[in-house]
Amino acid sequence: MPLHKRWSEEAIPAGQRPSWPILLREQHGIVTRAQLRAYGHSAADIVANLEAGRWQRVLPRVYATFTGALPRAAGIHAALRYGGGFAVLSHRTAAEEWGLVPVTEGPVEITVPYSSSAISQPPLVKVHRSRALDHSTVETWPPRTRVTDTIVDLAVSAPTAREAVNVVVDLVSRSRVAVHAMRDCVSMRPPFRFRAEILRGLELVARGLMSALEVEFEEQVEEAHGLPPGDRQTPVEVDGKTLWEDITYDSYGAAVTVRLDGRATHAMAAVAFRDRRRDNAAELADRARLVYGWQDVRDSPCQVAAEVRTILVREGWRPAGEHVTCPKCS
């Protein structure tokens, strides 16, 4: 059983405790007052170590047995020890541990049972509460919410409805978690906020959209300007390998490829090489191709739509009705 489940704030019989060095190693030098007392440290001893600068108080009833800044692992364990025996990492911190988002500066986010007395302790800990921890937690070390619940938590915490959709599309695609597993999570634990948007995001993923940029392109470029909905994630063979194009319009009689690139730069040489090979393959196949990034789609959707329309018509697409403009079009 993981340490956080078997070690409560009450003293465990001496014969069942890990040794002091093992405890410190497992908790990255972080201990609670109850643990210190259980290992023979008196209240006066604790005060003496703090005043001598050998230890430091990190959170209420939680101490570091070293001085200086807390490494990330120590901060995580301090937050968990503060939250109590059933606290788990959640929201942004759980997403970082799952590898869904990059690690950033900020408070460690934990979720505790509703009966817990723990409250947020800025700037180190942000506390959430849940009645469903038994169903949303996976037995990892450090303990954290399941991938599905982590994504739902982040979507619920998004500042706007649109960003909630984007969170779902981005993180579900990045994690490769099954859409049906996400839907089961939403069904068993209905979110109190942005439920419709979360389901909308899952619908978009099921249709092949893989990023928030693709959602933006579909809504602000295609739908808003009467362009046909392109086929998403179309397979293409390059150098004997199957790669995927973001959007193609072959089903409308136009050999046109649109690529959506959310990266500011190609930091990895392998990615840049792959994209050059795709460009060359498209050229050899006599395909028209357009590439857009976040700034293009977010700031100039009307211009992007005009360009896409021009190339689609040039390559064989015949609009069924009149030219559609959106309220932003000049």
Secondary structure, DSSP 8 states (H G I E B T S, - for coil): --HHHH--SS---GGGS--HHHHHHHTTTEEEHHHHHHTT--HHHHHHHHHTTSSEEEETTEEESS-S---HHHHHHHHHHHH-TT-EE-HHHHHHHHTSS---SS-EEEEEETT-----BTTTEEEEEES-HHHHEE--SS-EE-HHHHHHHHHHT-SSHHHHHHHHHHHHHHHT--HHHHHHHHHHS--SSSHHHHHHHHHHHHTT--SHHHHHIIIIIIGGGT----EEEEEEEETTEEEEEEEE-GGGT--EEEEEE--SS--SHHHHHHHHHHHHHHHHTT-EEEEEEHHHHHH-HHHHHHHHHHHHHHTT---SSS----TT--
